[in-house]
Amino acid sequence: MWKFLMSCNVIRLPADRRWLVGGVLLAILLTGCATTPSGKSRASELGPEAALSYNQGLSRMTAAELGRERMVLVAVPQTPYTHLRMAMLLGHPRVQQDLGKATSLLDGILKSTDPAALALHPLARLLADNYAERVKLDGQLEKQGGQLKESQRKAAELQEKLDGLADIERTLTPRPGSARPPGGKR
């Protein structure tokens, strides 16, 4: 393209001016490629990549910082991105978890037709599935914990019965006819 512009007879400029015009055109072309629409850059700032970075940042926060973060998220304007961040915070292992509320926030994102929410749908679906599985596993863990306690209680009852039978057996006196004299035959 550069050779075409320099050799083109349509532009009737002296050779030194052609270089100047070509340089200006090249600068305009490069400037157009380097800039992005402001809406697109804003959406990429609040997209899935930013949310994943935020989630990694949660792992580095202390409990106090996580508490402050929760207060900040409640105070800022509620957008799909803010809801996603709150859901991540509510599902974080080092805070008081509220997976039900986190799941409801994620469901709101998944039902939304807002363009900002549409970009977050894959991540929201992944988190919602993860939280649903965690709720299911927590339920199974509680059930197994109850079964374990019941088994331990029954085992303790059976042990008490065995100990009681052993005590009864020790207190029984031997029958007179069943006792054999030591070392002798009858």
C-alpha positions as CSV (number, residue, x, y, z in Angstrom):
1,M,0.0,0.0,0.0
2,W,2.8,2.3,0.8
3,K,4.4,1.7,-2.6
4,F,1.1,2.4,-4.2
5,L,0.7,5.7,-2.5
6,M,4.2,6.8,-3.3
7,S,4.0,5.8,-7.0
8,C,0.4,6.9,-7.6
9,N,0.1,9.7,-10.1
10,V,-3.3,10.7,-8.7
11,I,-1.6,12.6,-5.9
12,R,0.2,15.3,-7.8
13,L,2.6,16.5,-5.1
14,P,6.3,17.0,-5.1
15,A,8.2,13.9,-3.8
16,D,9.0,15.5,-0.5
17,R,5.4,16.4,0.1
18,R,4.3,12.9,-0.7
19,W,6.4,11.5,2.1
20,L,4.8,14.0,4.5
21,V,1.2,13.1,3.3
22,G,2.1,9.4,3.5
23,G,3.4,9.8,7.1
24,V,0.3,11.7,8.2
25,L,-1.9,9.0,6.7
26,L,0.1,6.3,8.4
27,A,-0.1,8.1,11.7
28,I,-3.9,8.5,11.4
29,L,-4.2,4.8,10.5
30,L,-2.1,3.7,13.5
31,T,-4.0,6.0,15.8
32,G,-7.3,4.6,14.6
33,C,-6.0,1.1,15.3
34,A,-4.7,2.0,18.8
35,T,-7.8,3.5,20.2
36,T,-10.8,1.5,21.2
37,P,-14.3,2.7,21.8
38,S,-14.8,3.8,25.4
39,G,-17.8,1.4,25.9
40,K,-15.7,-1.6,24.7
41,S,-12.8,-0.8,27.1
42,R,-15.2,-0.3,30.0
43,A,-16.9,-3.6,29.2
44,S,-13.5,-5.4,29.1
45,E,-12.6,-3.9,32.5
46,L,-15.7,-5.4,34.0
47,G,-15.7,-8.7,32.1
48,P,-14.9,-12.2,33.1
49,E,-11.1,-11.7,33.1
50,A,-11.5,-8.9,35.6
51,A,-13.8,-11.0,37.7
52,L,-11.3,-13.9,37.7
53,S,-8.6,-11.5,38.8
54,Y,-10.9,-10.2,41.6
55,N,-11.4,-13.8,42.7
56,Q,-7.7,-14.3,42.9
57,G,-7.4,-11.1,44.9
58,L,-9.9,-12.4,47.4
59,S,-7.5,-15.3,48.3
60,R,-4.8,-12.8,49.3
61,M,-7.1,-10.8,51.6
62,T,-7.2,-11.1,55.3
63,A,-10.5,-11.7,57.1
64,A,-10.7,-8.0,58.0
65,E,-10.1,-7.0,54.4
66,L,-12.8,-9.4,53.3
67,G,-15.2,-7.8,55.7
68,R,-14.4,-4.3,54.4
69,E,-14.8,-5.6,50.9
70,R,-18.3,-6.8,51.7
71,M,-19.2,-3.4,53.0
72,V,-17.8,-1.7,49.9
73,L,-19.8,-4.0,47.6
74,V,-23.0,-3.2,49.4
75,A,-22.3,0.5,49.1
76,V,-21.4,0.7,45.4
77,P,-24.0,0.8,42.6
78,Q,-25.5,-2.6,42.0
79,T,-24.5,-3.8,38.6
80,P,-24.2,-7.3,37.2
81,Y,-20.4,-7.1,37.8
82,T,-20.9,-6.0,41.4
83,H,-23.4,-8.9,41.9
84,L,-20.9,-11.3,40.6
85,R,-18.2,-10.0,42.9
86,M,-20.6,-10.2,45.8
87,A,-21.4,-13.8,44.9
88,M,-17.7,-14.6,44.8
89,L,-17.2,-13.1,48.2
90,L,-20.3,-14.9,49.7
91,G,-18.9,-18.2,48.4
92,H,-15.3,-17.6,49.6
93,P,-14.1,-20.2,52.1
94,R,-12.6,-17.7,54.6
95,V,-15.8,-15.7,55.2
96,Q,-19.2,-16.6,56.6
97,Q,-20.6,-18.3,53.6
98,D,-24.1,-17.7,52.3
99,L,-24.3,-19.9,49.3
100,G,-28.1,-19.4,49.0
101,K,-27.7,-15.6,48.6
102,A,-24.7,-16.1,46.3
103,T,-26.7,-18.4,44.1
104,S,-29.7,-16.0,44.0
105,L,-27.3,-13.2,42.9
106,L,-25.9,-15.4,40.2
107,D,-29.4,-16.4,39.0
108,G,-30.2,-12.7,38.7
109,I,-27.2,-12.3,36.4
110,L,-28.2,-15.4,34.3
111,K,-31.7,-14.1,33.9
112,S,-30.6,-10.6,32.9
113,T,-30.5,-9.5,29.3
114,D,-28.2,-6.5,30.1
115,P,-25.2,-6.6,27.8
116,A,-22.9,-6.4,30.8
117,A,-24.6,-9.4,32.3
118,L,-24.5,-11.4,29.0
119,A,-20.7,-11.1,29.1
120,L,-20.6,-12.6,32.6
121,H,-23.1,-15.5,31.9
122,P,-20.4,-18.3,31.4
123,L,-18.6,-17.4,34.6
124,A,-21.9,-16.9,36.5
125,R,-23.1,-20.4,35.3
126,L,-19.8,-21.9,36.4
127,L,-20.1,-20.4,39.8
128,A,-23.7,-21.3,40.2
129,D,-23.0,-24.9,39.3
130,N,-20.1,-24.9,41.7
131,Y,-22.2,-23.5,44.6
132,A,-25.0,-25.9,43.9
133,E,-22.6,-28.8,44.1
134,R,-21.1,-27.4,47.3
135,V,-24.6,-27.2,48.8
136,K,-25.3,-30.7,47.8
137,L,-22.0,-31.9,49.3
138,D,-22.7,-30.0,52.5
139,G,-26.0,-31.7,52.8
140,Q,-24.4,-35.1,52.2
141,L,-21.7,-34.3,54.8
142,E,-24.4,-33.4,57.4
143,K,-26.3,-36.5,56.7
144,Q,-23.2,-38.7,57.0
145,G,-22.3,-36.8,60.2
146,G,-25.7,-37.7,61.7
147,Q,-25.3,-41.3,60.6
148,L,-21.9,-41.4,62.2
149,K,-23.2,-40.1,65.5
150,E,-26.1,-42.6,65.4
151,S,-23.7,-45.4,64.8
152,Q,-21.4,-44.3,67.6
153,R,-24.4,-44.1,70.0
154,K,-25.5,-47.6,69.0
155,A,-22.0,-48.9,69.4
156,A,-21.8,-47.3,72.9
157,E,-25.1,-48.9,73.9
158,L,-24.0,-52.3,72.7
159,Q,-20.7,-51.9,74.6
160,E,-22.6,-51.1,77.7
161,K,-24.8,-54.2,77.2
162,L,-21.6,-56.3,76.8
163,D,-20.0,-54.8,79.9
164,G,-23.3,-55.5,81.8
165,L,-23.3,-59.2,80.6
166,A,-19.6,-59.6,81.6
167,D,-20.4,-58.2,85.1
168,I,-23.3,-60.6,85.4
169,E,-21.1,-63.5,84.3
170,R,-18.4,-62.6,86.9
171,T,-20.9,-62.4,89.7
172,L,-22.5,-65.8,89.0
173,T,-21.4,-68.6,91.3
174,P,-20.5,-71.9,89.7
175,R,-23.0,-74.7,90.0
176,P,-22.2,-77.3,92.6
177,G,-22.6,-80.3,90.3
178,S,-20.7,-78.8,87.4
179,A,-17.5,-78.1,89.3
180,R,-14.9,-80.8,88.9
181,P,-12.3,-81.5,91.5
182,P,-8.9,-80.3,90.4
183,G,-6.9,-83.1,88.9
184,G,-9.3,-85.9,89.5
185,K,-11.7,-88.1,87.5
186,R,-15.1,-89.3,88.5
